[in-house]
Amino acid sequence: MHGLRIDIFPMPFMDHMLDRLAGKGLYFFVMDIRDIQTNKYWLRIGPEWRRKAGMPIGVKYIEFTR
């Protein structure tokens, strides 16, 4: 099998991800950067969790401040 490399970070199957999310109290998907820029989705995040709830988008890092 020349030229075949195993992906060390494979993409999960959607049905596996949905099984893992079943019964969870809260989950959130950011579908597009425009969702953040237009402030469509507001989540209350406690002050102690704001730093941990940030996310990289391109070369920027978005962190919740309020």
C-alpha atoms as an extended CHARMM CRD file, in Angstrom:
* protein
*
        66  EXT
         1         1  MET       CA              0.0000000000        0.0000000000        0.0000000000  PROA      1               0.0000000000
         2         2  HSD       CA              2.2940000000        2.7050000000       -1.1870000000  PROA      2               0.0000000000
         3         3  GLY       CA              1.0470000000        6.2650000000       -0.8990000000  PROA      3               0.0000000000
         4         4  LEU       CA             -1.6170000000        5.4680000000        1.7060000000  PROA      4               0.0000000000
         5         5  ARG       CA             -1.3740000000        7.4550000000        4.9220000000  PROA      5               0.0000000000
         6         6  ILE       CA             -3.6350000000        6.9730000000        7.9110000000  PROA      6               0.0000000000
         7         7  ASP       CA             -5.1980000000       10.2180000000        9.1180000000  PROA      7               0.0000000000
         8         8  ILE       CA             -4.3040000000       10.7000000000       12.7910000000  PROA      8               0.0000000000
         9         9  PHE       CA             -7.2330000000       13.1270000000       13.2320000000  PROA      9               0.0000000000
        10        10  PRO       CA            -10.0730000000       11.5540000000       11.2320000000  PROA      10              0.0000000000
        11        11  MET       CA            -13.3750000000       13.3680000000       10.8230000000  PROA      11              0.0000000000
        12        12  PRO       CA            -16.1040000000       11.7440000000       12.9230000000  PROA      12              0.0000000000
        13        13  PHE       CA            -19.2080000000       10.3250000000       11.3060000000  PROA      13              0.0000000000
        14        14  MET       CA            -22.2780000000       12.5160000000       11.7820000000  PROA      14              0.0000000000
        15        15  ASP       CA            -24.3590000000        9.6920000000       13.2780000000  PROA      15              0.0000000000
        16        16  HSD       CA            -21.6450000000        9.0580000000       15.8830000000  PROA      16              0.0000000000
        17        17  MET       CA            -21.6070000000       12.7370000000       16.8380000000  PROA      17              0.0000000000
        18        18  LEU       CA            -25.3980000000       12.8760000000       17.1050000000  PROA      18              0.0000000000
        19        19  ASP       CA            -25.3520000000        9.7900000000       19.3350000000  PROA      19              0.0000000000
        20        20  ARG       CA            -22.8500000000       11.5230000000       21.6270000000  PROA      20              0.0000000000
        21        21  LEU       CA            -25.0040000000       14.6780000000       21.7980000000  PROA      21              0.0000000000
        22        22  ALA       CA            -28.2480000000       12.8270000000       22.5320000000  PROA      22              0.0000000000
        23        23  GLY       CA            -29.5910000000       13.7020000000       25.9740000000  PROA      23              0.0000000000
        24        24  LYS       CA            -27.1360000000       16.5380000000       26.6090000000  PROA      24              0.0000000000
        25        25  GLY       CA            -28.5410000000       19.7060000000       28.1290000000  PROA      25              0.0000000000
        26        26  LEU       CA            -26.7890000000       22.2270000000       25.8960000000  PROA      26              0.0000000000
        27        27  TYR       CA            -24.8850000000       22.1610000000       22.6660000000  PROA      27              0.0000000000
        28        28  PHE       CA            -24.0570000000       24.9680000000       20.2830000000  PROA      28              0.0000000000
        29        29  PHE       CA            -22.9100000000       25.0460000000       16.6800000000  PROA      29              0.0000000000
        30        30  VAL       CA            -21.4070000000       28.0810000000       14.9860000000  PROA      30              0.0000000000
        31        31  MET       CA            -22.3660000000       27.5340000000       11.3840000000  PROA      31              0.0000000000
        32        32  ASP       CA            -20.8410000000       30.6650000000        9.9140000000  PROA      32              0.0000000000
        33        33  ILE       CA            -18.7660000000       33.6580000000       11.0240000000  PROA      33              0.0000000000
        34        34  ARG       CA            -21.7470000000       35.8300000000       10.0700000000  PROA      34              0.0000000000
        35        35  ASP       CA            -23.6950000000       34.2440000000       12.9420000000  PROA      35              0.0000000000
        36        36  ILE       CA            -21.2160000000       35.7990000000       15.3740000000  PROA      36              0.0000000000
        37        37  GLN       CA            -20.8810000000       39.1100000000       13.5670000000  PROA      37              0.0000000000
        38        38  THR       CA            -24.6410000000       39.6810000000       13.4050000000  PROA      38              0.0000000000
        39        39  ASN       CA            -25.1670000000       38.7190000000       17.0670000000  PROA      39              0.0000000000
        40        40  LYS       CA            -27.8860000000       36.2280000000       16.1680000000  PROA      40              0.0000000000
        41        41  TYR       CA            -27.0870000000       33.8310000000       18.9810000000  PROA      41              0.0000000000
        42        42  TRP       CA            -26.7070000000       34.9350000000       22.5790000000  PROA      42              0.0000000000
        43        43  LEU       CA            -25.5900000000       32.5560000000       25.3070000000  PROA      43              0.0000000000
        44        44  ARG       CA            -25.1760000000       33.4200000000       28.9590000000  PROA      44              0.0000000000
        45        45  ILE       CA            -21.7000000000       32.3670000000       29.9840000000  PROA      45              0.0000000000
        46        46  GLY       CA            -20.5720000000       32.7760000000       33.5710000000  PROA      46              0.0000000000
        47        47  PRO       CA            -17.4960000000       34.9460000000       34.1950000000  PROA      47              0.0000000000
        48        48  GLU       CA            -15.4200000000       31.9350000000       35.2540000000  PROA      48              0.0000000000
        49        49  TRP       CA            -16.0750000000       30.1860000000       31.9040000000  PROA      49              0.0000000000
        50        50  ARG       CA            -15.6640000000       33.0820000000       29.4510000000  PROA      50              0.0000000000
        51        51  ARG       CA            -11.9680000000       32.5390000000       28.8760000000  PROA      51              0.0000000000
        52        52  LYS       CA            -12.5450000000       28.8510000000       28.2080000000  PROA      52              0.0000000000
        53        53  ALA       CA            -15.4010000000       29.5440000000       25.7790000000  PROA      53              0.0000000000
        54        54  GLY       CA            -13.3020000000       31.4860000000       23.2600000000  PROA      54              0.0000000000
        55        55  MET       CA            -12.6750000000       30.1850000000       19.7640000000  PROA      55              0.0000000000
        56        56  PRO       CA            -10.1390000000       30.7490000000       16.9920000000  PROA      56              0.0000000000
        57        57  ILE       CA            -11.4890000000       32.1110000000       13.7270000000  PROA      57              0.0000000000
        58        58  GLY       CA             -8.8150000000       32.4190000000       11.0900000000  PROA      58              0.0000000000
        59        59  VAL       CA             -5.9010000000       34.2770000000       12.6700000000  PROA      59              0.0000000000
        60        60  LYS       CA             -8.1320000000       35.9580000000       15.2750000000  PROA      60              0.0000000000
        61        61  TYR       CA             -9.2930000000       34.6180000000       18.6290000000  PROA      61              0.0000000000
        62        62  ILE       CA            -12.8070000000       35.5370000000       19.7680000000  PROA      62              0.0000000000
        63        63  GLU       CA            -13.3690000000       35.6180000000       23.5010000000  PROA      63              0.0000000000
        64        64  PHE       CA            -16.5930000000       36.4130000000       25.3150000000  PROA      64              0.0000000000
        65        65  THR       CA            -16.3890000000       39.5740000000       27.4180000000  PROA      65              0.0000000000
        66        66  ARG       CA            -19.9220000000       39.9860000000       28.7350000000  PROA      66              0.0000000000
